[in-house]
Amino acid sequence: MKRLLNASFIYMLLGVTSGLFYREFTKMNGFPEGKFTQLGLAHTHLLTLGFIVLLIVLGLEKIFGISRSPKLFAWFFWLYNAGVVLTSAMLIWHGSLTVLGQQSNHMIAGIAGIGHILITAGMIVFFVALRRAVLRREPAAAAAASEVTAEFDRLSE
């Protein structure tokens, strides 16, 4: 859980910093306000996919103990984070080239695509681990519900 909390915090810092970079870099280079650049997308990708998603995963970990499948959880964590970092780095690179008036190339798009594939693979592995954790927990939850129902019945007699 500490790893998820730390990663989420780092993404929050990176997301806020990339937003500041976007604002200042475009102003410094006289980039027209309102004109599209992928620098703004890096800001939102880091905050949403990094900060917010990992906080949600942290909550699910607390409830279901997803990391009790350590291999699946490790695969999710590293695939997903590699994808977010790779995708965001390509957004920053492409966006910076746009602001500087330079052409991007297909390599940047291809690497960003690999980043998106890694994110997708990480999410698939996450859902496999989550499903296992939920199914593992269901018998315990059903037993607890039966106890509550039995106690309620006893008290209402």
Secondary structure by P-SEA (a helix, b strand, c coil): caaaaaaaaaaaaaaaaaaaaaaaaaaaaccccccccaaaaaaaaaaaccaaaaaaaaaaaaccccccaaaaaaaaaaaaaaaaaaaaaaaaaaaaaaaacccccaaaaaaaaaaaaaaaaaaaaaaaaaaaaaaaaaaaaaaaaaaaaaaaaaaac
